[in-house]
Amino acid sequence: MPSICFYFQVHQPLRIKKYKVFDVGNDPEYFNDMGENKTNNKMIMDKVANKSYLPTNRLLLELLNRHPEFKISFSLSGIFLEQIENDFPEVLKSFQDLVKTGRAEILSETYYHSLSFLYSKDEFRKQVEMHRQKVKELFDVEPQVFRNTELIYSNEVAREAEAMGYKGIIAEGADHILDWRSPNFVYRAPGTSKIKLLLKNYKLSDDIAFRFSDRGWESHPLLAETFSSWVSKHNGSGNLINLFMDFETFGEHQWEDTGIFKFLENLPNEVLKHPDNDFVTPSEAIDRYDDFGEIDFPHYVSWADQERDLSAWLSNSIQQDSMEKIYSIENKVLETEDERLIETWRRLQTSDHFYYMCTKFFNDGDVHKYFSPYETPYDAFINYMNAFNDLKIRVNEKLAEIEGRRKKKIYKKALDDIYEKDDSHFHNPNFVIELRKKSGHVIDLRKEKKFKKTKTK
């Protein structure tokens, strides 16, 4: 009996506007493009909301009401939630209405959709906790299952997720890891005791997410009846069909005129025609099925590109250089205790910035180009580094300001000590004058008068 586990990633980055070298030191706003450009974040969100989020959520709510057995799950990045909370309340409400049914599970992830796990475990933990709090605030639920950014996963990620209290984690069912095994079972990671692993069935997932509108595909046009028959063929050879994909598959990547909404509308009914089929959320799959044994992910695997590794974000020198630079200033940024600077630094960690810098060719290169708002990967890099250099200047200025205040306090205390305790330096007026300058201290005539009177006695 295969249970279908539907999981959708929902994310929209804050894209950096055209930020020139002359803007460095003059413009602290990197994400506020309001023109008719591909870096106008509000315009893009409005377009995707009307093409994808709102119509898909309306349909999903209808399906959940029509089919009590139907279930779905989402991970919504914190940076996506910020945007809809601030500017698109109707989109937020549409997700809240789904969650209220009790059959739409919210998963946990990094707040800023970052690769922080690779560079700073402290920052990673902070972002996961920030995301937990935001989900609790907006949906009144506490996620039990974790997914790392872009399904980046290894044994180490599983151990960290278990330590943070999650009972499950999802990852890509990559062939080079699975070998002879099937992604249609629950597994566990080496070195863990409780957390369970759900693996994406990428072949069936990609039939919907990528091949659906391909007129050259032998199964085009894909009907819900056909797809459900493929699912049913796994009866007796697996417990679980994990269909993981971007939520924008519906209406944005696959346009309405491809028939994608009609396919989704008919799918639950066709799947449920087989008495052994049902739908589960990730948490339900973890609770229902025992693990099928240990599976080793000794190195990082993602769901991006043909390699399904980290190369979508770290395959060339400009990606590596910019990624290393943003994490190199972590201590300095946090030392400022400036909420705006810290938030900007975290927004610059979003994985999409580095994805746009990818220089791959052929199919993967076409996909990167499709998503990028920039003409070339090098334009993406130049914009990013200009913004980074501006942030670095502002961080250093803030730290200099903090250090200046700290020194003034020290000098002021020394001056107060001269007034109250030690009169030896009063005979050296230049010393006292210099101390006053450094402390920014205004002459206290009352104290000086008292001091002089004491001196003459």
C-alpha positions in Angstrom: 0.0 0.0 0.0 1.8 3.2 -1.1 0.9 6.3 0.8 1.5 9.5 -1.2 3.3 12.2 0.8 2.9 15.6 -1.0 5.5 18.2 0.0 5.9 21.7 -1.5 8.7 24.1 -1.1 7.5 27.7 -1.0 10.1 30.4 -1.2 10.7 33.8 -2.8 14.0 35.5 -2.2 14.7 39.2 -1.8 16.6 40.0 -5.0 19.3 42.6 -5.0 18.5 45.6 -7.2 21.0 46.9 -9.7 23.5 48.1 -7.2 26.5 50.0 -8.7 29.9 50.6 -7.2 29.0 54.3 -6.9 26.1 53.2 -4.5 28.6 51.7 -2.1 28.7 53.9 1.0 25.7 55.9 -0.1 22.7 53.5 -0.3 21.9 51.0 2.5 18.9 49.6 0.7 19.7 46.7 -1.6 16.3 45.1 -2.0 14.0 48.0 -2.7 13.7 48.2 -6.5 10.3 49.7 -7.4 10.8 49.9 -11.1 9.6 47.6 -13.9 12.6 45.3 -13.4 13.2 41.6 -12.6 14.6 42.7 -9.2 11.3 44.3 -8.1 10.5 41.8 -5.4 7.0 43.1 -4.7 6.1 43.0 -8.4 7.4 39.4 -8.7 5.5 38.3 -5.6 2.3 39.8 -6.9 2.7 38.0 -10.3 3.4 34.6 -8.7 0.7 35.0 -6.1 -1.9 35.5 -8.8 -0.6 32.9 -11.1 0.3 30.2 -8.5 -0.2 30.7 -4.8 -3.8 32.0 -4.7 -5.4 29.7 -7.3 -3.5 26.7 -6.1 -4.4 27.2 -2.5 -8.1 27.7 -3.4 -8.0 24.4 -5.3 -6.2 22.6 -2.5 -8.7 23.9 0.1 -11.5 22.6 -2.1 -9.7 19.2 -2.4 -9.2 19.0 1.3 -12.9 19.7 1.9 -13.9 17.2 -0.8 -11.6 14.4 0.2 -11.1 13.8 3.9 -8.2 11.4 3.1 -6.3 14.1 1.1 -3.2 15.6 2.9 -0.4 17.9 2.0 2.7 19.6 3.5 4.7 22.8 3.0 7.9 24.4 4.0 7.6 28.2 3.8 10.8 30.1 4.1 10.9 32.9 6.7 11.8 35.4 4.0 8.7 34.3 2.1 6.5 34.6 5.2 7.9 38.1 5.8 6.9 39.3 2.4 3.3 37.9 2.5 2.8 39.0 6.0 3.8 42.6 5.2 2.4 43.0 1.7 0.2 40.1 0.7 -2.2 39.3 3.6 -4.6 37.4 1.3 -1.8 34.9 0.4 -0.9 34.4 4.1 -4.6 33.8 4.9 -4.8 31.2 2.1 -2.0 29.2 3.7 -3.5 29.7 7.2 -6.9 28.3 5.9 -5.1 25.2 4.7 -3.3 24.6 8.0 -6.6 25.1 9.9 -8.0 22.0 8.2 -5.5 19.9 10.2 -4.3 18.1 7.1 -1.7 20.6 5.8 1.6 20.2 7.8 4.2 22.9 8.0 7.8 21.8 8.1 10.8 23.6 9.6 13.8 25.1 7.8 16.3 27.9 7.9 14.6 31.3 8.1 16.6 32.9 5.3 16.8 29.9 3.0 20.5 29.9 3.6 23.5 27.5 3.4 24.4 28.4 6.9 24.8 24.7 7.9 27.9 24.6 5.8 29.6 27.6 7.3 28.3 28.4 10.7 26.4 25.9 12.9 25.6 28.8 15.4 24.0 30.8 12.7 22.2 27.7 11.4 20.6 27.0 14.8 19.6 30.7 15.2 17.8 30.7 11.8 16.0 27.4 12.5 14.8 28.8 15.8 13.7 32.0 14.2 11.7 30.0 11.6 10.1 27.9 14.4 9.0 31.1 16.1 7.6 32.6 13.0 5.6 29.5 12.1 4.2 29.4 15.7 3.3 33.0 15.5 1.5 32.8 12.1 0.0 29.3 12.2 0.0 28.3 15.8 1.8 25.0 15.1 5.2 23.7 16.0 7.0 21.9 13.2 8.1 18.3 13.9 9.9 17.6 10.6 12.9 19.4 9.2 14.0 20.1 5.7 17.3 21.9 5.0 17.6 24.5 2.3 17.2 23.0 -1.1 17.1 19.5 0.5 20.9 19.8 1.3 21.5 16.8 3.4 24.1 14.5 4.9 24.4 12.3 7.9 25.6 15.3 9.9 22.5 17.3 9.0 20.4 14.4 10.4 22.3 14.3 13.6 21.9 18.0 14.1 18.2 17.9 13.3 17.8 15.1 15.9 19.6 17.1 18.5 17.2 20.0 17.8 14.3 17.7 18.6 12.9 16.9 15.2 11.5 13.4 14.6 11.9 13.4 10.8 13.9 15.0 8.0 13.4 14.9 4.2 16.1 14.6 1.5 16.6 13.7 -2.1 16.4 10.1 -3.2 19.6 10.3 -5.2 20.5 7.2 -7.3 24.2 7.2 -6.4 23.2 7.1 -2.7 20.3 4.6 -3.0 22.2 2.2 -5.2 19.8 -0.9 -5.3 17.4 0.5 -2.6 14.1 2.2 -3.2 13.2 5.7 -2.1 9.7 4.4 -1.3 10.6 3.4 2.3 11.4 5.2 5.5 15.1 5.1 6.5 17.4 6.3 9.3 20.8 8.0 9.3 24.0 6.5 10.8 24.6 7.9 14.3 21.0 8.7 15.0 18.6 6.9 17.3 15.1 8.4 16.7 14.9 10.7 13.7 13.6 9.1 10.5 14.4 10.0 6.9 12.0 10.5 4.0 13.5 10.4 0.5 12.0 12.1 -2.6 10.9 9.9 -5.4 12.5 12.2 -8.0 11.2 10.3 -11.1 7.6 10.6 -10.2 8.1 14.1 -8.7 9.8 15.4 -11.8 7.0 14.0 -14.0 4.8 16.7 -12.5 7.4 19.4 -11.8 9.5 19.3 -15.0 8.1 17.0 -17.7 4.4 17.9 -17.4 4.4 20.5 -20.2 7.0 18.9 -22.4 5.3 18.1 -25.7 8.2 15.9 -26.7 7.7 13.6 -23.7 6.2 10.2 -24.5 3.6 10.5 -21.7 2.4 14.0 -22.7 -0.2 15.0 -22.0 -0.1 13.5 -18.5 -3.5 12.6 -17.1 -4.2 12.1 -13.4 -5.6 8.7 -14.2 -2.2 7.7 -15.8 -0.2 9.1 -13.0 -2.3 7.3 -10.3 -1.7 4.0 -12.2 2.0 4.6 -11.9 1.6 5.1 -8.2 -0.5 2.0 -7.8 2.1 -0.1 -9.5 4.2 0.3 -6.3 1.8 -1.7 -4.3 3.8 -4.4 -2.6 7.1 -2.8 -3.4 7.1 0.3 -1.1 5.3 2.0 1.7 5.6 5.6 0.5 5.7 7.7 -2.6 7.3 11.0 -1.6 6.3 13.7 -4.2 8.5 16.7 -3.3 8.5 19.8 -5.6 8.5 23.6 -5.7 5.0 24.9 -5.1 5.4 27.3 -8.1 5.1 24.1 -10.2 1.4 24.9 -10.2 0.7 28.0 -12.3 4.2 29.5 -12.6 6.6 26.8 -13.8 3.7 24.9 -15.4 1.2 27.5 -16.7 -2.5 27.1 -16.3 -2.9 26.4 -20.0 -0.8 23.2 -19.7 -3.7 21.7 -17.7 -1.7 21.5 -14.5 -4.6 22.7 -12.3 -7.0 20.1 -13.9 -4.4 17.4 -13.3 -4.2 18.4 -9.6 -7.9 18.6 -9.2 -8.4 15.1 -10.5 -5.4 13.5 -8.8 -6.8 12.7 -5.3 -9.9 11.1 -6.7 -7.9 8.9 -9.1 -5.4 7.9 -6.5 -8.1 7.0 -4.0 -10.0 4.8 -6.4 -7.4 2.1 -5.5 -8.5 0.9 -2.0 -4.9 0.4 -0.9 -3.8 4.0 -1.6 -4.0 7.0 0.7 -2.3 10.3 1.5 -0.1 11.1 4.5 1.7 14.1 5.9 5.5 13.7 6.7 4.7 13.3 10.4 2.1 10.7 9.8 4.5 8.7 7.5 7.1 8.8 10.2 4.7 7.6 12.9 3.1 5.0 10.7 6.1 3.2 9.1 9.1 1.6 10.6 12.4 2.4 9.1 13.8 0.1 6.5 17.3 0.3 7.9 20.2 2.6 7.8 21.2 4.6 4.7 24.5 6.4 4.6 24.9 10.0 3.2 28.6 10.6 3.8 28.6 13.7 1.7 26.2 16.5 0.9 23.3 15.8 -1.5 20.7 18.3 -2.7 17.8 18.3 -5.1 19.3 20.8 -7.5 20.8 20.1 -11.0 21.8 16.8 -12.5 24.6 16.3 -10.0 22.3 16.7 -7.0 25.2 18.1 -4.9 26.3 21.6 -3.9 27.5 22.7 -7.3 24.4 24.8 -8.0 25.7 27.3 -5.4 29.5 26.5 -5.1 30.8 25.2 -8.4 32.9 28.2 -9.4 35.3 30.7 -7.8 32.9 33.7 -7.7 30.3 31.6 -5.8 32.9 30.3 -3.4 34.4 33.7 -2.9 31.2 35.6 -2.2 29.9 32.8 0.1 33.1 32.8 2.2 33.0 36.6 2.4 29.5 36.9 3.8 30.2 34.4 6.5 33.7 35.8 7.3 32.1 38.9 8.9 29.7 37.0 11.1 31.4 37.9 14.4 31.7 41.6 13.4 28.1 41.8 12.3 26.7 40.2 15.5 29.1 42.4 17.6 27.3 45.5 16.4 24.0 44.3 18.0 22.3 46.4 15.3 19.1 44.6 14.3 19.0 46.2 10.8 22.6 45.3 10.0 22.1 41.8 11.2 18.9 41.4 9.2 20.6 42.7 6.0 23.6 40.3 6.6 21.2 37.4 6.9 19.2 38.4 3.8 22.5 38.3 1.9 22.9 34.7 3.0 19.9 33.5 0.9 21.0 30.7 -1.4 19.4 32.3 -4.5 22.1 35.0 -4.6 24.7 32.3 -5.2 22.5 30.2 -7.5 22.3 33.2 -9.9 26.2 33.2 -10.1 26.3 29.6 -11.5 28.1 29.3 -14.8 27.0 25.8 -15.9 26.0 25.1 -19.4 23.3 23.0 -21.2 20.1 22.0 -19.3 21.2 23.1 -15.8 22.6 26.3 -17.2 19.2 27.1 -18.8 17.4 26.5 -15.5 19.7 28.8 -13.7 19.3 31.5 -16.4 15.5 31.1 -16.2 15.4 31.9 -12.5 18.0 34.6 -12.5 16.9 38.3 -12.7 20.4 39.3 -14.0 21.8 39.2 -17.5 24.8 37.0 -16.6 26.2 35.2 -13.6 28.9 37.9 -13.4 26.3 40.7 -13.2 24.8 38.8 -10.2 28.3 38.6 -8.6 29.1 42.3 -9.2 25.8 43.4 -7.7 26.2 41.1 -4.7 29.8 42.2 -4.0 28.9 45.8 -4.2 26.1 45.2 -1.7 28.5 43.2 0.5 31.1 45.9 0.4 28.6 48.5 1.4 27.4 46.3 4.3 31.0 45.8 5.4 31.6 49.6 5.5 28.5 50.1 7.6 29.5 47.3 10.0 32.9 48.8 10.5 31.4 52.3 11.0 29.1 50.9 13.6 31.9 49.1 15.4 34.0 52.3 15.3 31.1 54.2 16.8 30.7 51.5 19.6 34.5 51.6 20.3 34.4 55.4 20.4 31.6 55.3 23.0 33.5 52.7 25.0 36.7 54.8 25.1 34.7 58.0 26.0 33.3 56.1 29.0 36.8 55.1 30.1 38.1 58.7 29.8 35.1 60.1 31.6 35.7 57.7 34.5 39.3 58.8 34.6 38.3 62.5 34.7 35.8 61.8 37.5 38.5 60.0 39.4 40.7 63.2 39.2 37.8 65.3 40.5 36.9 63.0 43.3 40.1 61.2 44.4 43.3 62.4 42.9 44.4 66.0 42.6 47.9 65.4 41.4 47.0 65.9 37.7 45.3 69.2 38.3 48.7 70.9 38.3 49.0 69.6 34.6 46.1 71.5 32.9 47.1 70.1 29.5 46.5 66.6 30.7 43.1 67.4 32.1 42.1 69.4 28.9 43.1 66.4 26.7 41.2 64.0 28.9 38.1 66.2 28.6 38.4 66.2 24.8 38.7 62.4 24.7 35.8 61.9 27.0 33.6 64.4 25.3 33.1 65.7 28.8 31.8 69.2 29.4 33.6 71.1 32.2 31.8 70.7 35.5 32.2 74.2 37.0 30.6 73.1 40.3 33.1 70.3 40.7 36.1 72.5 39.7 35.1 75.2 42.1 34.8 72.7 44.9 38.1 71.1 43.9 39.9 74.5 43.9 38.5 75.4 47.3 39.7 72.1 48.7 43.1 72.7 47.1 43.6 76.2 48.8 42.9 74.9 52.3 
